[in-house]
């Protein structure tokens, strides 16, 4: 977000790269491996990561980039949210 606000393209790109890393690491079921390794707190951390990914996606949307529609190997933010909702249910 700071990169977008300060017109610092390098920082903005780093934020986008973190989003891409999350999608690359995501399992097919939408879980984030670093978070599910946390055991009983896994859903809390999955929720936290999703909040950060949504913040990045919203910031990118203001810059004209649609990260919500982005998929890597069939995985997207929507898959992470679906995993979280299934876990809560």
PyMOL Python script that loads the backbone (N, CA, C, O; Angstrom):
from pymol import cmd

cmd.read_pdbstr("""\
ATOM      1  N   UNK A   1       0.829  -1.182   0.000  1.00  0.00           N
ATOM      2  CA  UNK A   1       0.000   0.000   0.000  1.00  0.00           C
ATOM      3  C   UNK A   1       0.875   1.247   0.000  1.00  0.00           C
ATOM      4  O   UNK A   1       0.591   2.219  -0.701  1.00  0.00           O
ATOM      5  N   UNK A   2       1.943   1.208   0.795  1.00  0.00           N
ATOM      6  CA  UNK A   2       2.815   2.372   0.860  1.00  0.00           C
ATOM      7  C   UNK A   2       3.405   2.684  -0.509  1.00  0.00           C
ATOM      8  O   UNK A   2       3.521   3.852  -0.879  1.00  0.00           O
ATOM      9  N   UNK A   3       3.775   1.667  -1.255  1.00  0.00           N
ATOM     10  CA  UNK A   3       4.325   1.880  -2.590  1.00  0.00           C
ATOM     11  C   UNK A   3       3.357   2.623  -3.489  1.00  0.00           C
ATOM     12  O   UNK A   3       3.761   3.513  -4.237  1.00  0.00           O
ATOM     13  N   UNK A   4       2.072   2.263  -3.424  1.00  0.00           N
ATOM     14  CA  UNK A   4       1.060   2.942  -4.236  1.00  0.00           C
ATOM     15  C   UNK A   4       0.870   4.382  -3.765  1.00  0.00           C
ATOM     16  O   UNK A   4       0.794   5.299  -4.583  1.00  0.00           O
ATOM     17  N   UNK A   5       0.793   4.582  -2.449  1.00  0.00           N
ATOM     18  CA  UNK A   5       0.574   5.934  -1.913  1.00  0.00           C
ATOM     19  C   UNK A   5       1.740   6.868  -2.192  1.00  0.00           C
ATOM     20  O   UNK A   5       1.548   8.051  -2.475  1.00  0.00           O
ATOM     21  N   UNK A   6       2.955   6.324  -2.110  1.00  0.00           N
ATOM     22  CA  UNK A   6       4.154   7.139  -2.288  1.00  0.00           C
ATOM     23  C   UNK A   6       4.642   7.149  -3.739  1.00  0.00           C
ATOM     24  O   UNK A   6       5.680   7.738  -4.042  1.00  0.00           O
ATOM     25  N   UNK A   7       3.895   6.497  -4.633  1.00  0.00           N
ATOM     26  CA  UNK A   7       4.301   6.370  -6.031  1.00  0.00           C
ATOM     27  C   UNK A   7       5.696   5.755  -6.149  1.00  0.00           C
ATOM     28  O   UNK A   7       6.499   6.153  -6.993  1.00  0.00           O
ATOM     29  N   UNK A   8       5.963   4.781  -5.287  1.00  0.00           N
ATOM     30  CA  UNK A   8       7.235   4.063  -5.288  1.00  0.00           C
ATOM     31  C   UNK A   8       6.995   2.713  -5.969  1.00  0.00           C
ATOM     32  O   UNK A   8       6.542   1.758  -5.338  1.00  0.00           O
ATOM     33  N   UNK A   9       7.300   2.653  -7.246  1.00  0.00           N
ATOM     34  CA  UNK A   9       7.018   1.445  -8.027  1.00  0.00           C
ATOM     35  C   UNK A   9       7.731   0.217  -7.497  1.00  0.00           C
ATOM     36  O   UNK A   9       7.184  -0.883  -7.573  1.00  0.00           O
ATOM     37  N   UNK A  10       8.924   0.365  -6.967  1.00  0.00           N
ATOM     38  CA  UNK A  10       9.661  -0.778  -6.432  1.00  0.00           C
ATOM     39  C   UNK A  10       8.911  -1.402  -5.250  1.00  0.00           C
ATOM     40  O   UNK A  10       8.756  -2.621  -5.188  1.00  0.00           O
ATOM     41  N   UNK A  11       8.454  -0.580  -4.326  1.00  0.00           N
ATOM     42  CA  UNK A  11       7.697  -1.100  -3.174  1.00  0.00           C
ATOM     43  C   UNK A  11       6.341  -1.659  -3.605  1.00  0.00           C
ATOM     44  O   UNK A  11       5.879  -2.668  -3.073  1.00  0.00           O
ATOM     45  N   UNK A  12       5.722  -1.005  -4.558  1.00  0.00           N
ATOM     46  CA  UNK A  12       4.441  -1.499  -5.072  1.00  0.00           C
ATOM     47  C   UNK A  12       4.628  -2.894  -5.670  1.00  0.00           C
ATOM     48  O   UNK A  12       3.843  -3.800  -5.391  1.00  0.00           O
ATOM     49  N   UNK A  13       5.652  -3.064  -6.481  1.00  0.00           N
ATOM     50  CA  UNK A  13       5.933  -4.376  -7.094  1.00  0.00           C
ATOM     51  C   UNK A  13       6.222  -5.432  -6.037  1.00  0.00           C
ATOM     52  O   UNK A  13       5.838  -6.589  -6.203  1.00  0.00           O
ATOM     53  N   UNK A  14       6.894  -5.053  -4.950  1.00  0.00           N
ATOM     54  CA  UNK A  14       7.171  -6.018  -3.874  1.00  0.00           C
ATOM     55  C   UNK A  14       5.867  -6.502  -3.238  1.00  0.00           C
ATOM     56  O   UNK A  14       5.744  -7.678  -2.896  1.00  0.00           O
ATOM     57  N   UNK A  15       4.907  -5.615  -3.080  1.00  0.00           N
ATOM     58  CA  UNK A  15       3.617  -6.016  -2.537  1.00  0.00           C
ATOM     59  C   UNK A  15       2.900  -6.983  -3.461  1.00  0.00           C
ATOM     60  O   UNK A  15       2.314  -7.966  -3.008  1.00  0.00           O
ATOM     61  N   UNK A  16       2.947  -6.704  -4.751  1.00  0.00           N
ATOM     62  CA  UNK A  16       2.327  -7.593  -5.730  1.00  0.00           C
ATOM     63  C   UNK A  16       3.037  -8.945  -5.712  1.00  0.00           C
ATOM     64  O   UNK A  16       2.389  -9.987  -5.809  1.00  0.00           O
ATOM     65  N   UNK A  17       4.336  -8.934  -5.592  1.00  0.00           N
ATOM     66  CA  UNK A  17       5.090 -10.192  -5.553  1.00  0.00           C
ATOM     67  C   UNK A  17       4.700 -11.035  -4.339  1.00  0.00           C
ATOM     68  O   UNK A  17       4.621 -12.259  -4.448  1.00  0.00           O
ATOM     69  N   UNK A  18       4.457 -10.417  -3.200  1.00  0.00           N
ATOM     70  CA  UNK A  18       4.027 -11.175  -2.013  1.00  0.00           C
ATOM     71  C   UNK A  18       2.681 -11.850  -2.282  1.00  0.00           C
ATOM     72  O   UNK A  18       2.453 -12.976  -1.840  1.00  0.00           O
ATOM     73  N   UNK A  19       1.805 -11.176  -2.993  1.00  0.00           N
ATOM     74  CA  UNK A  19       0.509 -11.746  -3.371  1.00  0.00           C
ATOM     75  C   UNK A  19       0.733 -12.976  -4.255  1.00  0.00           C
ATOM     76  O   UNK A  19       0.116 -14.022  -4.051  1.00  0.00           O
ATOM     77  N   UNK A  20       1.620 -12.833  -5.231  1.00  0.00           N
ATOM     78  CA  UNK A  20       1.916 -13.936  -6.147  1.00  0.00           C
ATOM     79  C   UNK A  20       2.544 -15.120  -5.410  1.00  0.00           C
ATOM     80  O   UNK A  20       2.236 -16.273  -5.712  1.00  0.00           O
ATOM     81  N   UNK A  21       3.415 -14.839  -4.453  1.00  0.00           N
ATOM     82  CA  UNK A  21       4.034 -15.911  -3.658  1.00  0.00           C
ATOM     83  C   UNK A  21       2.964 -16.699  -2.921  1.00  0.00           C
ATOM     84  O   UNK A  21       3.017 -17.928  -2.875  1.00  0.00           O
ATOM     85  N   UNK A  22       1.999 -16.007  -2.348  1.00  0.00           N
ATOM     86  CA  UNK A  22       0.920 -16.691  -1.624  1.00  0.00           C
ATOM     87  C   UNK A  22       0.143 -17.617  -2.556  1.00  0.00           C
ATOM     88  O   UNK A  22      -0.187 -18.742  -2.179  1.00  0.00           O
ATOM     89  N   UNK A  23      -0.153 -17.148  -3.779  1.00  0.00           N
ATOM     90  CA  UNK A  23      -0.876 -17.994  -4.725  1.00  0.00           C
ATOM     91  C   UNK A  23      -0.030 -19.184  -5.169  1.00  0.00           C
ATOM     92  O   UNK A  23      -0.549 -20.286  -5.349  1.00  0.00           O
ATOM     93  N   UNK A  24       1.262 -18.964  -5.344  1.00  0.00           N
ATOM     94  CA  UNK A  24       2.146 -20.067  -5.752  1.00  0.00           C
ATOM     95  C   UNK A  24       2.266 -21.131  -4.669  1.00  0.00           C
ATOM     96  O   UNK A  24       2.372 -22.320  -4.971  1.00  0.00           O
ATOM     97  N   UNK A  25       2.248 -20.711  -3.420  1.00  0.00           N
ATOM     98  CA  UNK A  25       2.404 -21.647  -2.310  1.00  0.00           C
ATOM     99  C   UNK A  25       1.094 -22.326  -1.913  1.00  0.00           C
ATOM    100  O   UNK A  25       1.109 -23.354  -1.235  1.00  0.00           O
ATOM    101  N   UNK A  26      -0.016 -21.767  -2.325  1.00  0.00           N
ATOM    102  CA  UNK A  26      -1.323 -22.284  -1.931  1.00  0.00           C
ATOM    103  C   UNK A  26      -1.511 -23.717  -2.425  1.00  0.00           C
ATOM    104  O   UNK A  26      -1.138 -24.063  -3.546  1.00  0.00           O
ATOM    105  N   UNK A  27      -2.095 -24.531  -1.564  1.00  0.00           N
ATOM    106  CA  UNK A  27      -2.431 -25.892  -1.960  1.00  0.00           C
ATOM    107  C   UNK A  27      -3.704 -25.878  -2.807  1.00  0.00           C
ATOM    108  O   UNK A  27      -4.426 -24.882  -2.847  1.00  0.00           O
ATOM    109  N   UNK A  28      -3.964 -26.988  -3.477  1.00  0.00           N
ATOM    110  CA  UNK A  28      -5.137 -27.091  -4.354  1.00  0.00           C
ATOM    111  C   UNK A  28      -6.442 -26.868  -3.603  1.00  0.00           C
ATOM    112  O   UNK A  28      -7.420 -26.411  -4.194  1.00  0.00           O
ATOM    113  N   UNK A  29      -6.474 -27.185  -2.298  1.00  0.00           N
ATOM    114  CA  UNK A  29      -7.714 -26.997  -1.516  1.00  0.00           C
ATOM    115  C   UNK A  29      -7.885 -25.568  -1.016  1.00  0.00           C
ATOM    116  O   UNK A  29      -8.879 -25.262  -0.358  1.00  0.00           O
ATOM    117  N   UNK A  30      -6.927 -24.685  -1.320  1.00  0.00           N
ATOM    118  CA  UNK A  30      -7.015 -23.294  -0.899  1.00  0.00           C
ATOM    119  C   UNK A  30      -6.285 -22.981   0.397  1.00  0.00           C
ATOM    120  O   UNK A  30      -6.219 -21.824   0.813  1.00  0.00           O
ATOM    121  N   UNK A  31      -5.740 -23.998   1.032  1.00  0.00           N
ATOM    122  CA  UNK A  31      -5.024 -23.761   2.287  1.00  0.00           C
ATOM    123  C   UNK A  31      -3.640 -23.184   2.007  1.00  0.00           C
ATOM    124  O   UNK A  31      -3.030 -23.447   0.970  1.00  0.00           O
ATOM    125  N   UNK A  32      -3.171 -22.399   2.954  1.00  0.00           N
ATOM    126  CA  UNK A  32      -1.838 -21.818   2.881  1.00  0.00           C
ATOM    127  C   UNK A  32      -0.930 -22.636   3.804  1.00  0.00           C
ATOM    128  O   UNK A  32      -1.144 -22.640   5.017  1.00  0.00           O
ATOM    129  N   UNK A  33       0.069 -23.321   3.266  1.00  0.00           N
ATOM    130  CA  UNK A  33       0.846 -24.284   4.037  1.00  0.00           C
ATOM    131  C   UNK A  33       1.517 -23.719   5.294  1.00  0.00           C
ATOM    132  O   UNK A  33       1.569 -24.395   6.322  1.00  0.00           O
ATOM    133  N   UNK A  34       2.022 -22.507   5.221  1.00  0.00           N
ATOM    134  CA  UNK A  34       2.664 -21.936   6.408  1.00  0.00           C
ATOM    135  C   UNK A  34       1.663 -21.708   7.528  1.00  0.00           C
ATOM    136  O   UNK A  34       2.021 -21.746   8.705  1.00  0.00           O
ATOM    137  N   UNK A  35       0.423 -21.475   7.166  1.00  0.00           N
ATOM    138  CA  UNK A  35      -0.602 -21.221   8.176  1.00  0.00           C
ATOM    139  C   UNK A  35      -1.198 -22.519   8.716  1.00  0.00           C
ATOM    140  O   UNK A  35      -1.443 -22.629   9.917  1.00  0.00           O
ATOM    141  N   UNK A  36      -1.431 -23.497   7.854  1.00  0.00           N
ATOM    142  CA  UNK A  36      -2.004 -24.749   8.347  1.00  0.00           C
ATOM    143  C   UNK A  36      -1.017 -25.509   9.218  1.00  0.00           C
ATOM    144  O   UNK A  36      -1.420 -26.370  10.001  1.00  0.00           O
ATOM    145  N   UNK A  37       0.261 -25.206   9.095  1.00  0.00           N
ATOM    146  CA  UNK A  37       1.269 -25.836   9.957  1.00  0.00           C
ATOM    147  C   UNK A  37       1.168 -25.343  11.401  1.00  0.00           C
ATOM    148  O   UNK A  37       1.821 -25.890  12.289  1.00  0.00           O
ATOM    149  N   UNK A  38       0.370 -24.335  11.632  1.00  0.00           N
ATOM    150  CA  UNK A  38       0.246 -23.748  12.976  1.00  0.00           C
ATOM    151  C   UNK A  38      -0.753 -24.485  13.861  1.00  0.00           C
ATOM    152  O   UNK A  38      -1.028 -24.057  14.982  1.00  0.00           O
ATOM    153  N   UNK A  39      -1.289 -25.579  13.367  1.00  0.00           N
ATOM    154  CA  UNK A  39      -2.160 -26.416  14.193  1.00  0.00           C
ATOM    155  C   UNK A  39      -3.481 -25.752  14.525  1.00  0.00           C
ATOM    156  O   UNK A  39      -4.203 -25.299  13.636  1.00  0.00           O
ATOM    157  N   UNK A  40      -3.793 -25.696  15.814  1.00  0.00           N
ATOM    158  CA  UNK A  40      -5.113 -25.218  16.254  1.00  0.00           C
ATOM    159  C   UNK A  40      -5.371 -23.750  15.905  1.00  0.00           C
ATOM    160  O   UNK A  40      -6.523 -23.315  15.933  1.00  0.00           O
ATOM    161  N   UNK A  41      -4.356 -22.994  15.586  1.00  0.00           N
ATOM    162  CA  UNK A  41      -4.517 -21.580  15.224  1.00  0.00           C
ATOM    163  C   UNK A  41      -4.520 -21.370  13.720  1.00  0.00           C
ATOM    164  O   UNK A  41      -4.500 -20.229  13.258  1.00  0.00           O
ATOM    165  N   UNK A  42      -4.544 -22.459  12.943  1.00  0.00           N
ATOM    166  CA  UNK A  42      -4.414 -22.377  11.486  1.00  0.00           C
ATOM    167  C   UNK A  42      -5.484 -21.493  10.846  1.00  0.00           C
ATOM    168  O   UNK A  42      -5.163 -20.669   9.990  1.00  0.00           O
ATOM    169  N   UNK A  43      -6.734 -21.646  11.240  1.00  0.00           N
ATOM    170  CA  UNK A  43      -7.790 -20.841  10.617  1.00  0.00           C
ATOM    171  C   UNK A  43      -7.652 -19.363  10.943  1.00  0.00           C
ATOM    172  O   UNK A  43      -7.938 -18.514  10.099  1.00  0.00           O
ATOM    173  N   UNK A  44      -7.216 -19.047  12.159  1.00  0.00           N
ATOM    174  CA  UNK A  44      -7.007 -17.647  12.512  1.00  0.00           C
ATOM    175  C   UNK A  44      -5.948 -17.035  11.600  1.00  0.00           C
ATOM    176  O   UNK A  44      -6.125 -15.926  11.095  1.00  0.00           O
ATOM    177  N   UNK A  45      -4.849 -17.758  11.390  1.00  0.00           N
ATOM    178  CA  UNK A  45      -3.779 -17.245  10.539  1.00  0.00           C
ATOM    179  C   UNK A  45      -4.181 -17.230   9.066  1.00  0.00           C
ATOM    180  O   UNK A  45      -3.774 -16.331   8.329  1.00  0.00           O
ATOM    181  N   UNK A  46      -4.963 -18.200   8.628  1.00  0.00           N
ATOM    182  CA  UNK A  46      -5.483 -18.195   7.253  1.00  0.00           C
ATOM    183  C   UNK A  46      -6.330 -16.938   7.054  1.00  0.00           C
ATOM    184  O   UNK A  46      -6.214 -16.261   6.032  1.00  0.00           O
ATOM    185  N   UNK A  47      -7.174 -16.631   8.026  1.00  0.00           N
ATOM    186  CA  UNK A  47      -8.009 -15.437   7.971  1.00  0.00           C
ATOM    187  C   UNK A  47      -7.147 -14.172   7.907  1.00  0.00           C
ATOM    188  O   UNK A  47      -7.433 -13.266   7.124  1.00  0.00           O
ATOM    189  N   UNK A  48      -6.114 -14.112   8.714  1.00  0.00           N
ATOM    190  CA  UNK A  48      -5.219 -12.958   8.738  1.00  0.00           C
ATOM    191  C   UNK A  48      -4.549 -12.773   7.378  1.00  0.00           C
ATOM    192  O   UNK A  48      -4.496 -11.663   6.849  1.00  0.00           O
ATOM    193  N   UNK A  49      -4.039 -13.869   6.820  1.00  0.00           N
ATOM    194  CA  UNK A  49      -3.391 -13.778   5.506  1.00  0.00           C
ATOM    195  C   UNK A  49      -4.377 -13.331   4.430  1.00  0.00           C
ATOM    196  O   UNK A  49      -4.023 -12.534   3.561  1.00  0.00           O
ATOM    197  N   UNK A  50      -5.596 -13.832   4.479  1.00  0.00           N
ATOM    198  CA  UNK A  50      -6.597 -13.414   3.506  1.00  0.00           C
ATOM    199  C   UNK A  50      -6.854 -11.914   3.627  1.00  0.00           C
ATOM    200  O   UNK A  50      -6.988 -11.227   2.614  1.00  0.00           O
ATOM    201  N   UNK A  51      -6.923 -11.408   4.842  1.00  0.00           N
ATOM    202  CA  UNK A  51      -7.124  -9.965   5.032  1.00  0.00           C
ATOM    203  C   UNK A  51      -5.988  -9.162   4.381  1.00  0.00           C
ATOM    204  O   UNK A  51      -6.228  -8.123   3.766  1.00  0.00           O
ATOM    205  N   UNK A  52      -4.769  -9.649   4.522  1.00  0.00           N
ATOM    206  CA  UNK A  52      -3.633  -8.957   3.906  1.00  0.00           C
ATOM    207  C   UNK A  52      -3.697  -9.063   2.378  1.00  0.00           C
ATOM    208  O   UNK A  52      -3.393  -8.100   1.674  1.00  0.00           O
ATOM    209  N   UNK A  53      -4.092 -10.231   1.869  1.00  0.00           N
ATOM    210  CA  UNK A  53      -4.202 -10.404   0.420  1.00  0.00           C
ATOM    211  C   UNK A  53      -5.303  -9.514  -0.160  1.00  0.00           C
ATOM    212  O   UNK A  53      -5.144  -8.963  -1.249  1.00  0.00           O
ATOM    213  N   UNK A  54      -6.408  -9.374   0.556  1.00  0.00           N
ATOM    214  CA  UNK A  54      -7.483  -8.489   0.103  1.00  0.00           C
ATOM    215  C   UNK A  54      -6.997  -7.044   0.102  1.00  0.00           C
ATOM    216  O   UNK A  54      -7.324  -6.286  -0.811  1.00  0.00           O
ATOM    217  N   UNK A  55      -6.230  -6.654   1.099  1.00  0.00           N
ATOM    218  CA  UNK A  55      -5.678  -5.301   1.144  1.00  0.00           C
ATOM    219  C   UNK A  55      -4.786  -5.049  -0.069  1.00  0.00           C
ATOM    220  O   UNK A  55      -4.861  -3.991  -0.694  1.00  0.00           O
ATOM    221  N   UNK A  56      -3.948  -6.021  -0.396  1.00  0.00           N
ATOM    222  CA  UNK A  56      -3.089  -5.886  -1.579  1.00  0.00           C
ATOM    223  C   UNK A  56      -3.946  -5.813  -2.842  1.00  0.00           C
ATOM    224  O   UNK A  56      -3.698  -4.978  -3.712  1.00  0.00           O
ATOM    225  N   UNK A  57      -4.948  -6.679  -2.947  1.00  0.00           N
ATOM    226  CA  UNK A  57      -5.809  -6.695  -4.129  1.00  0.00           C
ATOM    227  C   UNK A  57      -6.572  -5.385  -4.283  1.00  0.00           C
ATOM    228  O   UNK A  57      -6.723  -4.885  -5.398  1.00  0.00           O
ATOM    229  N   UNK A  58      -7.050  -4.831  -3.187  1.00  0.00           N
ATOM    230  CA  UNK A  58      -7.771  -3.553  -3.250  1.00  0.00           C
ATOM    231  C   UNK A  58      -6.841  -2.413  -3.643  1.00  0.00           C
ATOM    232  O   UNK A  58      -7.220  -1.542  -4.425  1.00  0.00           O
ATOM    233  N   UNK A  59      -5.638  -2.417  -3.108  1.00  0.00           N
ATOM    234  CA  UNK A  59      -4.662  -1.396  -3.479  1.00  0.00           C
ATOM    235  C   UNK A  59      -4.334  -1.502  -4.965  1.00  0.00           C
ATOM    236  O   UNK A  59      -4.257  -0.493  -5.666  1.00  0.00           O
ATOM    237  N   UNK A  60      -4.141  -2.734  -5.437  1.00  0.00           N
ATOM    238  CA  UNK A  60      -3.849  -2.952  -6.858  1.00  0.00           C
ATOM    239  C   UNK A  60      -5.034  -2.517  -7.727  1.00  0.00           C
ATOM    240  O   UNK A  60      -4.839  -1.955  -8.805  1.00  0.00           O
ATOM    241  N   UNK A  61      -6.251  -2.774  -7.262  1.00  0.00           N
ATOM    242  CA  UNK A  61      -7.441  -2.378  -8.026  1.00  0.00           C
ATOM    243  C   UNK A  61      -7.465  -0.865  -8.237  1.00  0.00           C
ATOM    244  O   UNK A  61      -7.866  -0.385  -9.297  1.00  0.00           O
ATOM    245  N   UNK A  62      -7.035  -0.124  -7.225  1.00  0.00           N
ATOM    246  CA  UNK A  62      -6.987   1.338  -7.351  1.00  0.00           C
ATOM    247  C   UNK A  62      -5.931   1.780  -8.366  1.00  0.00           C
ATOM    248  O   UNK A  62      -5.977   2.897  -8.881  1.00  0.00           O
ATOM    249  N   UNK A  63      -4.982   0.888  -8.643  1.00  0.00           N
ATOM    250  CA  UNK A  63      -3.933   1.176  -9.619  1.00  0.00           C
ATOM    251  C   UNK A  63      -4.277   0.604 -11.001  1.00  0.00           C
ATOM    252  O   UNK A  63      -3.490   0.701 -11.943  1.00  0.00           O
ATOM    253  N   UNK A  64      -5.483   0.000 -11.099  1.00  0.00           N
ATOM    254  CA  UNK A  64      -5.921  -0.546 -12.373  1.00  0.00           C
ATOM    255  C   UNK A  64      -5.548  -2.003 -12.616  1.00  0.00           C
ATOM    256  O   UNK A  64      -5.627  -2.479 -13.748  1.00  0.00           O
ATOM    257  N   UNK A  65      -5.139  -2.720 -11.563  1.00  0.00           N
ATOM    258  CA  UNK A  65      -4.751  -4.127 -11.702  1.00  0.00           C
ATOM    259  C   UNK A  65      -5.753  -5.018 -10.960  1.00  0.00           C
ATOM    260  O   UNK A  65      -6.052  -4.780  -9.790  1.00  0.00           O
ATOM    261  N   UNK A  66      -6.266  -6.040 -11.641  1.00  0.00           N
ATOM    262  CA  UNK A  66      -7.260  -6.936 -11.053  1.00  0.00           C
ATOM    263  C   UNK A  66      -6.598  -8.211 -10.530  1.00  0.00           C
ATOM    264  O   UNK A  66      -6.414  -9.173 -11.276  1.00  0.00           O
ATOM    265  N   UNK A  67      -6.248  -8.210  -9.264  1.00  0.00           N
ATOM    266  CA  UNK A  67      -5.652  -9.407  -8.660  1.00  0.00           C
ATOM    267  C   UNK A  67      -6.707 -10.416  -8.238  1.00  0.00           C
ATOM    268  O   UNK A  67      -6.397 -11.592  -8.047  1.00  0.00           O
ATOM    269  N   UNK A  68      -7.945  -9.973  -8.090  1.00  0.00           N
ATOM    270  CA  UNK A  68      -9.015 -10.896  -7.706  1.00  0.00           C
ATOM    271  C   UNK A  68      -9.220 -11.981  -8.765  1.00  0.00           C
ATOM    272  O   UNK A  68      -9.531 -13.122  -8.425  1.00  0.00           O
ATOM    273  N   UNK A  69      -9.051 -11.641 -10.023  1.00  0.00           N
ATOM    274  CA  UNK A  69      -9.258 -12.585 -11.114  1.00  0.00           C
ATOM    275  C   UNK A  69      -8.014 -13.431 -11.400  1.00  0.00           C
ATOM    276  O   UNK A  69      -8.076 -14.390 -12.169  1.00  0.00           O
ATOM    277  N   UNK A  70      -6.891 -13.074 -10.783  1.00  0.00           N
ATOM    278  CA  UNK A  70      -5.636 -13.768 -11.047  1.00  0.00           C
ATOM    279  C   UNK A  70      -5.652 -15.182 -10.485  1.00  0.00           C
ATOM    280  O   UNK A  70      -6.033 -15.400  -9.335  1.00  0.00           O
ATOM    281  N   UNK A  71      -5.237 -16.133 -11.300  1.00  0.00           N
ATOM    282  CA  UNK A  71      -5.084 -17.524 -10.869  1.00  0.00           C
ATOM    283  C   UNK A  71      -3.697 -18.001 -11.243  1.00  0.00           C
ATOM    284  O   UNK A  71      -3.181 -17.676 -12.312  1.00  0.00           O
ATOM    285  N   UNK A  72      -3.105 -18.769 -10.362  1.00  0.00           N
ATOM    286  CA  UNK A  72      -1.837 -19.438 -10.630  1.00  0.00           C
ATOM    287  C   UNK A  72      -2.075 -20.921 -10.394  1.00  0.00           C
ATOM    288  O   UNK A  72      -2.409 -21.339  -9.285  1.00  0.00           O
ATOM    289  N   UNK A  73      -1.901 -21.702 -11.437  1.00  0.00           N
ATOM    290  CA  UNK A  73      -2.158 -23.148 -11.379  1.00  0.00           C
ATOM    291  C   UNK A  73      -3.552 -23.443 -10.830  1.00  0.00           C
ATOM    292  O   UNK A  73      -3.744 -24.384 -10.061  1.00  0.00           O
ATOM    293  N   UNK A  74      -4.516 -22.626 -11.238  1.00  0.00           N
ATOM    294  CA  UNK A  74      -5.897 -22.823 -10.815  1.00  0.00           C
ATOM    295  C   UNK A  74      -6.208 -22.354  -9.409  1.00  0.00           C
ATOM    296  O   UNK A  74      -7.302 -22.608  -8.904  1.00  0.00           O
ATOM    297  N   UNK A  75      -5.273 -21.675  -8.766  1.00  0.00           N
ATOM    298  CA  UNK A  75      -5.468 -21.205  -7.388  1.00  0.00           C
ATOM    299  C   UNK A  75      -5.590 -19.693  -7.369  1.00  0.00           C
ATOM    300  O   UNK A  75      -4.876 -18.984  -8.077  1.00  0.00           O
ATOM    301  N   UNK A  76      -6.515 -19.213  -6.540  1.00  0.00           N
ATOM    302  CA  UNK A  76      -6.764 -17.775  -6.457  1.00  0.00           C
ATOM    303  C   UNK A  76      -7.144 -17.409  -5.020  1.00  0.00           C
ATOM    304  O   UNK A  76      -7.270 -18.273  -4.153  1.00  0.00           O
ATOM    305  N   UNK A  77      -7.319 -16.136  -4.800  1.00  0.00           N
ATOM    306  CA  UNK A  77      -7.785 -15.665  -3.502  1.00  0.00           C
ATOM    307  C   UNK A  77      -9.122 -16.310  -3.156  1.00  0.00           C
ATOM    308  O   UNK A  77      -9.385 -16.604  -1.990  1.00  0.00           O
ATOM    309  N   UNK A  78      -9.952 -16.528  -4.145  1.00  0.00           N
ATOM    310  CA  UNK A  78     -11.263 -17.147  -3.920  1.00  0.00           C
ATOM    311  C   UNK A  78     -11.125 -18.543  -3.320  1.00  0.00           C
ATOM    312  O   UNK A  78     -11.947 -18.946  -2.497  1.00  0.00           O
ATOM    313  N   UNK A  79     -10.097 -19.283  -3.722  1.00  0.00           N
ATOM    314  CA  UNK A  79      -9.867 -20.620  -3.172  1.00  0.00           C
ATOM    315  C   UNK A  79      -9.470 -20.539  -1.701  1.00  0.00           C
ATOM    316  O   UNK A  79      -9.912 -21.353  -0.890  1.00  0.00           O
ATOM    317  N   UNK A  80      -8.645 -19.566  -1.359  1.00  0.00           N
ATOM    318  CA  UNK A  80      -8.232 -19.401   0.041  1.00  0.00           C
ATOM    319  C   UNK A  80      -9.442 -19.056   0.911  1.00  0.00           C
ATOM    320  O   UNK A  80      -9.571 -19.563   2.025  1.00  0.00           O
ATOM    321  N   UNK A  81     -10.312 -18.210   0.413  1.00  0.00           N
ATOM    322  CA  UNK A  81     -11.519 -17.833   1.161  1.00  0.00           C
ATOM    323  C   UNK A  81     -12.445 -19.031   1.313  1.00  0.00           C
ATOM    324  O   UNK A  81     -13.005 -19.246   2.388  1.00  0.00           O
ATOM    325  N   UNK A  82     -12.611 -19.810   0.253  1.00  0.00           N
ATOM    326  CA  UNK A  82     -13.469 -21.008   0.331  1.00  0.00           C
ATOM    327  C   UNK A  82     -12.936 -21.980   1.360  1.00  0.00           C
ATOM    328  O   UNK A  82     -13.718 -22.569   2.107  1.00  0.00           O
ATOM    329  N   UNK A  83     -11.607 -22.170   1.423  1.00  0.00           N
ATOM    330  CA  UNK A  83     -11.022 -23.056   2.422  1.00  0.00           C
ATOM    331  C   UNK A  83     -11.327 -22.546   3.828  1.00  0.00           C
ATOM    332  O   UNK A  83     -11.707 -23.319   4.708  1.00  0.00           O
ATOM    333  N   UNK A  84     -11.159 -21.240   4.034  1.00  0.00           N
ATOM    334  CA  UNK A  84     -11.442 -20.653   5.343  1.00  0.00           C
ATOM    335  C   UNK A  84     -12.902 -20.868   5.749  1.00  0.00           C
ATOM    336  O   UNK A  84     -13.181 -21.266   6.881  1.00  0.00           O
ATOM    337  N   UNK A  85     -13.825 -20.607   4.832  1.00  0.00           N
ATOM    338  CA  UNK A  85     -15.249 -20.752   5.157  1.00  0.00           C
ATOM    339  C   UNK A  85     -15.608 -22.196   5.459  1.00  0.00           C
ATOM    340  O   UNK A  85     -16.417 -22.457   6.349  1.00  0.00           O
ATOM    341  N   UNK A  86     -15.020 -23.138   4.733  1.00  0.00           N
ATOM    342  CA  UNK A  86     -15.263 -24.555   5.036  1.00  0.00           C
ATOM    343  C   UNK A  86     -14.735 -24.899   6.424  1.00  0.00           C
ATOM    344  O   UNK A  86     -15.380 -25.632   7.173  1.00  0.00           O
ATOM    345  N   UNK A  87     -13.578 -24.378   6.762  1.00  0.00           N
ATOM    346  CA  UNK A  87     -12.987 -24.636   8.065  1.00  0.00           C
ATOM    347  C   UNK A  87     -13.822 -24.060   9.193  1.00  0.00           C
ATOM    348  O   UNK A  87     -13.957 -24.686  10.245  1.00  0.00           O
ATOM    349  N   UNK A  88     -14.376 -22.896   8.993  1.00  0.00           N
ATOM    350  CA  UNK A  88     -15.224 -22.264  10.009  1.00  0.00           C
ATOM    351  C   UNK A  88     -16.515 -23.060  10.185  1.00  0.00           C
ATOM    352  O   UNK A  88     -16.992 -23.265  11.301  1.00  0.00           O
ATOM    353  N   UNK A  89     -17.074 -23.506   9.044  1.00  0.00           N
ATOM    354  CA  UNK A  89     -18.321 -24.289   9.111  1.00  0.00           C
ATOM    355  C   UNK A  89     -18.073 -25.618   9.797  1.00  0.00           C
ATOM    356  O   UNK A  89     -18.998 -26.416   9.949  1.00  0.00           O
TER     357      UNK A  89
END
""", "prot")
cmd.dss("prot")
cmd.show_as("cartoon", "prot")
cmd.util.cbc("prot")
cmd.orient("prot")
